[in-house]
């Protein structure tokens, strides 16, 4: 199954906290170029929730860009659709992966994990919405994980979780 087979290969990309950089990467070759015919591709996005005491698997992203603070370039949208072609700010996209089952499996492995329906009001929701949209177009999968600070779970535990 999609969540049972070990990955054959993986790659990673770290994006700066700029809406523009995320949009450019997702729409102009970045994520889409990682999908090859007959490959199972799962994009795993990570964001830090400094108030969290557990890992959170995000169950949805909203087509709304409302940044609580400016990104690294000073961009601070308020109630703007992320993708106009996807409708207004109330449009919701969710992963096609069984996140509830995945969360339960992680809990059985001893990880403090929960489901979340709020990817936030910053770049996390932005990238997740764009990623879910692109995944639906090219046949990939996308999931977003909010992780706590290393003070809560150290780097090794977080790497094991991922």
Secondary structure, 3 states (H helix, E strand, C coil): CCCCCCCCCCCCCCCCCCHHHHHHHHHCCCCHHHCCCCCCCEEEEEEECCCCCCEEEECCEECCECCCCCCCCCCCCCCECCCHHHCCCCCEECCCCCHHHHHHHHHHCCCCEEEECCCCCCHHHHHHHHHHHHHHHHCCEEEEEEECCCCCCCHHHHHHHC
